[in-house]
């Protein structure tokens, strides 16, 4: 949990939230940010930082959700204590069931490059 808290806080503090259209001129550009990025860029960086600390890729899954009709991407961390969400909108690390989001897709835990649907 210490790794998760440190990485979540450091990335949230270091990367300024800015939509892709403002930074790259494109509507959607998934990348590793250096100073600015949107939600998926920030989730990608958190995944990268945790991988550097030895976390297996199969436990770090980019997850797409909606909230209030708007898309949002977070990092799901699969742990013995359940699936935890690292989110650029909050410093809190919460169980996925304790967030306000409606999840609909996440990276496959077993097949690199594939996504799986969540729910019906």
C-alpha positions in Angstrom: 0.0 0.0 0.0 2.9 2.3 0.7 4.1 2.0 -3.0 0.6 2.8 -4.2 0.2 5.9 -2.0 3.6 7.3 -2.9 3.2 6.8 -6.6 -0.4 8.1 -6.7 0.5 11.2 -4.7 3.8 11.9 -6.6 2.2 11.6 -10.1 -0.9 13.5 -9.1 1.3 16.4 -7.8 3.8 16.3 -10.7 1.5 16.0 -13.7 -0.9 18.9 -14.5 -4.3 17.8 -15.8 -4.7 19.1 -19.4 -6.8 17.6 -22.2 -5.1 16.1 -25.2 -6.6 18.6 -27.6 -4.8 21.4 -25.7 -1.5 19.7 -25.6 -1.2 17.6 -28.8 -4.0 19.1 -31.0 -5.6 15.7 -31.1 -8.8 14.5 -29.3 -7.2 11.4 -27.9 -3.4 10.7 -27.6 -2.4 8.0 -25.0 1.2 8.7 -24.0 3.6 8.8 -21.1 3.4 12.4 -19.8 6.3 14.5 -18.5 4.6 17.6 -17.1 1.0 17.7 -18.4 -1.5 15.0 -19.5 -5.1 13.9 -19.3 -6.5 11.1 -17.2 -5.3 8.2 -19.3 -1.8 9.7 -19.6 -1.7 10.0 -15.8 -2.9 6.4 -15.4 -0.2 5.2 -17.8 2.5 7.0 -15.8 1.3 5.5 -12.6 1.4 2.1 -14.2 4.9 2.8 -15.4 6.2 3.9 -12.0 4.7 0.9 -10.2 6.3 -1.4 -12.9 9.7 0.2 -12.1 9.1 -0.7 -8.4 8.6 -4.4 -9.4 4.8 -4.6 -9.6 3.7 -7.2 -12.3 1.9 -5.8 -15.3 -0.9 -8.3 -14.8 -1.8 -6.5 -11.6 -1.8 -3.0 -13.1 -4.8 -2.5 -15.5 -5.8 0.7 -17.2 -9.6 1.0 -16.7 -12.1 3.1 -18.6 -15.2 4.4 -16.9 -17.9 7.1 -17.1 -19.0 9.6 -14.6 -21.7 12.2 -15.2 -21.7 11.2 -18.9 -18.0 11.9 -19.3 -15.3 9.3 -20.0 -12.5 8.8 -17.5 -9.5 6.5 -17.2 -8.0 5.2 -13.9 -5.5 2.6 -12.9 -6.9 -0.5 -11.3 -4.4 -2.4 -9.1 -5.4 -6.0 -8.4 -4.3 -6.9 -4.8 -5.1 -9.5 -2.2 -7.3 -6.9 -0.6 -9.3 -6.3 -3.7 -9.2 -4.1 -6.8 -7.9 -0.7 -5.8 -8.3 2.5 -7.9 -5.6 5.1 -8.4 -7.2 8.2 -9.8 -5.9 11.6 -10.8 -9.1 13.2 -9.4 -8.3 12.3 -5.8 -5.4 11.3 -3.6 -7.5 8.6 -2.0 -6.9 5.0 -3.0 -10.3 3.3 -2.9 -11.7 -0.1 -3.6 -13.3 0.1 -7.1 -16.8 -0.5 -5.5 -16.3 2.7 -3.5 -15.9 5.1 -6.4 -18.5 7.1 -8.2 -17.6 5.6 -11.6 -19.4 3.2 -14.0 -16.7 0.9 -15.3 -17.0 -0.5 -18.8 -13.6 -1.8 -20.0 -10.2 -2.6 -18.7 -7.0 -4.1 -20.0 -6.9 -7.8 -20.0 -5.0 -9.3 -17.1 -3.7 -12.2 -19.2 -3.5 -11.0 -22.8 -1.3 -8.0 -23.5 -2.9 -5.4 -25.8 -6.4 -6.7 -25.3 -9.3 -5.1 -23.4 -12.2 -6.8 -21.6 -15.7 -5.5 -21.1 -16.9 -4.9 -17.6 -20.6 -5.6 -16.9 -23.3 -6.4 -19.4 
